[in-house]
Amino acid sequence: MSEPVMGVVAGRPPALRGFAALAAALSLLGVATLPAPVLAAASAADTVVYSIESPKAAKNLMLDVVHAGKRLVAVGDRGHILYSDDQGASWAQAKVPSRQLLTAVYFVDEQHGWAVGHDAQVLASTDGGLTWTRQFQDLKREAPLLDVWFKDAQVGYAVGAYGALLETTDGGQHWEDASDRLDNPDQFHLNAIAQIKDSGLFIVGEQGSMFRSADGGQTWERLEGPYEGSLFGVIGTGQPATLLVYGLRGNLYRSTDFGSTWEQVQLNAARGALEFGLSGATVLEDGSLVIVGNGGSVIRSTDHGLSFSVFNRPDRISLSAVSGAGNGGLILAGQGGVRVATATGAELGSN
């Protein structure tokens, strides 16, 4: 099986994070340079256009879903941000000052969250995702931000296309371009960032690029990874120094020493090795790991990522993110919006 063609920029495929890839590629065409390193927050004079309210928003493309306390928050196409207070049974649409594709969302507690997306936009919420303000955007960058992570309500990072690494130390009121901290001369796209227990921060991206920081993001070490294809995600398993990275064609690798060495995790589906790209992951309350991807792939581990069971949904719908439903089930995000599934990823009520 082959991955979809994402287009070519400057002689190489963008291969961006998950299902932001196809849409993000459209905004990347023709972009060859990065802007100046010092960035300012969005000013009050900037034109604000709000996302259009739609009763079908929960059925549109959604690229990420996370918990803000007990509330679920999902982001996706056309600036849509949805929230659910009943474990995904119903969704309401938040008021959002954007109509751009939003690629990722992160909450540091039940109130404070940030979402990122095209036009290098950063949106923020202080009420659990009910309302949002635009903290930052950079129209000249003409490339999306693809993931976001915060240490606390003040310190955070966003990563994105062409090696973008942005840092804030004041809750997003100001952002600094910290891309030059990375040894990334080819400006490989950075697809995901995560914290690894008792170790530090880890970034993965295009062409197997990997970077780690043991000092909270102030300095970064470039690593030689085990795979030369694009990696779409990284997640800590909850054990010290232990993480998983995943990407194209079912490639999944595990490290127990903060990325110094790696072992490939074999994924076997009903008809042989899994060859669908993997796009998003979560750690459930019981410590189980769940990763989702193309072709309706839902894989689950109960041994901290040593092995996985593989399930492919019959609808083969493309999935980009997953979160726990709080009742043993899963919330899946991707093509066709957000949906509630069983613990294995199957449709509720199916055998």
N, C-alpha and C positions, 0 to 999 in steps of 0.2 A: 504494500500500500504506500502511496506517496502523499506528501504534504501539499496543500494548496500553494500555488504560485503567488507570492506576495508582491511581486514587482521588483525592480532593480534600481538602486540609487548609487550613483558614483561607482558603478561596476560591481556592486555586491547586493545581495538580497537583504532587506531590512530585518526580517525574521524577528519581529517585535513580540512582546509578552502576550501569550495567549491569543484570545480573539480580538484584542486590540489591534492585532497584527494587520489584518486586511484593511480595516478602516484607517489605521494609523499610517499605513503605507501611502495612502492617497495624499496626506499632508506632507509627507517626506519628499515626494518627487521634486527634483530640481534643487533641493536644499544641499548646500555644500559647505557652509561655514557656520561657526558658532558666534554668538554675539559677545559683546564686551563682558568681562568677568564680574563687574559690580552691578548688582540688580537692585531695583527698588520695588517696594510693595505697590500694589494697585492703588492708584490715587482716586480720590472722590470724583475727579473730573472725568474719569474713564466712563465710557458709555456702558450702561448695564442693561442687558437684555435677558429676561427671565425665561426659563424653560417653559414650554407650553404644557398646560395641564391636559392630560389625556386619560380617559378611562381604560385605555389599552396599554398604558405604560408598563404594567407588570408583565405584559406579553412581548414587549420589545427586547432588543438585545441588551443584556445586563452582563457586566464584566467582573463585578466583585460583590461579595456579600460578607458582612461581618456582624459581630455582636457589639452593641453599645449597652452594657449591662444586660438586662433581659431582652431588650429591644433588638430586632434585626434591622440592618440598614444595607441597602443595595444601591449600586451606581451603574450607569451605563449610557446608552445612546441618547443623543439630543439633550444632554444635561439632566437627564432624569435621575432623581434620587428618591427611593422608596423606603418606607419604614413599616414594620409590622410589630404589633404588640401581642399577637396571638400565635407566635411560632410559625408564621408564614401562611396561616389560613386566609388572611386578608392583608392587603397592602394599601397604604395611603401615600400620596405624592407630596413631597416636601417642596417648599418654595425655594428655587435655586436660581441664582443670577448667572446662568450660563445656558447655552444651547449646544455646547461642544460635547463630543464624546468624552465621558469620564471613565478612566481606566482602573482606578484603584481607590480604596477608602481604608482608613485606619482610625480606630478609637483608642485613646490611651486610658480612658475611664468611661463611665456611663454617660458623661456629658460632653467631653471634648473630643472632637474628631476632625479629620482633614480628608479631603478628596482631591485627586489630581487628574489631569487629562490634557486634551489638545490645547494649543496656544500656550503651553507651559502653564496652564492655570492651576492655582491652588485655592480651594474653597475650604472654609472652616465653619464648624458648628459648635456652639457652647450649650446647646439644649438637647443633646442626644439625637441630633439629626433631624429635628423638626423644621428648623430654619437654618439658612446658610448665608455666609457673606463671602465675597471674593477678596482674598487677601493679596493675590499676586497673579499677574499674567505677563507674558513676554511675546507679543505678536511677532516681533522680528525674528525670534528663534525658529518659528515655523516648524516646530517639532514637538511631539507630545512628551509629557512626563508619564511614566509607566508604573511607578510604585512609590509608596510613601510609608515612612516609619517614624514614630516619635518615642523618645525615651520617657518623657513626662510632658506636662502641659506647656513647656517652654522650648525644649531642645528636640529638633527633628531633622530628618533628611528626606529628600525626594530624588529619585533617579529617573533617567529617561534616555531618549534617542540621542545619538552622537556623543555618548559619553557624559551626558549631563548629570552632575551631582550638585544639588543645592542644599544649603544648610541654613537653619534658623536657630537662634538662641533666645528668641523673645516671643515664642508662640506663633510665629508666622507674620509678625508685623513687618519684619525685614528678612530678606533672604540673600545669602551670599553664594555666588557661584564658586563651589569648591572643587570643580572638575580637575583642576591642575594638581590636586593631591593624589590622583590616580596615575599610575604608569600605564597610560592608554593612548599611545601615539596615533593609533588608527581610529580613534574615536568610536570604538565598538559600542553599539547600543547597550544600555544597562537596563535589564528587564525586571529585576527584583532585588529587594534588600530585606534582610531579616536579622534579628538578634539571636545568637546561639548561647545557650545557658553556660554561665561561668567562663565565657571565652571572649565574646565581642560581636562585632557586626560583620556580615558577609553579603557580598554583592555578586550576582551572576548576570551574564548577558550573552551577546552575540559571539558566535564562533568559539563557544566554550570558555569565554573569558570569566575569570574569578578574581575577586579582591577580598581581603580580610583586614579588619582593624581591631586591635586589642586595646585601643585607648579611646573608644567612644567616637571614632570617626575623624580624629585629628590627623592621624597618619594611616596609610594603607599599604599593604604588601600585595603585589601581584603574584598569583599562583599559576603553576602549570597544571591544568586540570586533566582529567582522564578522557575527555571527549572534545572533539573539534567542532561539533555542531552546536547550534544555538541552545542555550539553557533558558527556560522560561520562568523557573522558580526555584526558591530555596526555602527550607523550613527546618527549624530546630526540632528535634524529637522530644525534648524535655529532659534528656540526659545530658550531663556535662560534656561539652565539646563535641556533641554528636549532632549531625545534620544530614539532610538529604537534598540533592539537587536533581532537577528533572527538566526534560526538554523534548526535542524532536524524536519522533519514531519510537516512543516508549523508552527512551534512555533514562535510566534512574540509577544514581550512585549514592553511596553512603560513606560517611567518614566519621570516625570516632576521635579524631585528633585535630579538630577545627580546620580540616581541609588539607592537612599535610599529606595524607595518604587516602586512597579511595578503593572501594570495592563495588563492582556493579551488582545491582539487585535484578535478578531475572524475573520477568513478568510473563507468565504463561496464561494465555486465554484459551477458550474452548477449542479454537482452531490453530493453535500454535502460539508462537511468541507475539506479545502485544506490540503493534507497530504504529499505534496512534500517538500523536504528540500529547504531552501532559502539560497542563496549563495552570492549575491552582491546587492548593492544599490547605489542610487545617489539622489541628490537634484537638480531639474531642475531650469532653470532661473526664472520660474514663481513661485517657491517655492514648486511645487509638489514633492512628494516623489515617487520613483519607486524602487521596489525590484524584483529581478528575482531569478529563481532556477530550480530545477529538473522538468522534465515533461513539459518543455516549459512554466513554470509559470511566468507571468508578472503581478504584482499587483501594483496599483497606488492609492495614497492618495492626496486629495486636501485640507485636513483639518489638516495638520501637524501631520499625523499619527494616528488620532483618529479612522478613518475607512478607508477601502481599497476596491476598486473594483478589481475583480479577473478575469484574462484572461489566458487561457491555449492554447498555440499555437497548431494547429492541428498536426504539425509535431512532437510534444512532445520532441523536441530537448533539451538537457540539457544546461542550461544557467548559467554562472558564474559571469557575470558583465554586467553593463549597464551604458550608458552615454547619454546625450542629443545630438541630431543631429544638433541643432541650428536652425532648421526650423520647430520645433514642433514635430518632430519624435524622434525615439530612435535609438541608436547604441547598438546592443546586441552582447555579446561575449560568446563563449562557444564551445560546440561540433560543428564541421563544420565551425569554424572560426568566423569572424565578419560579421554582416549583418545589413542593414538598415531596420527599421520597422516603422510602424505607431505609433502614440502617445499611443495606447493601447497595442502595441507589436505585432500586426498582420503583416503579410507579405504585403509589398507595393502592391497595386493593388487588394488586396483581399476584399471581402465584410465583 
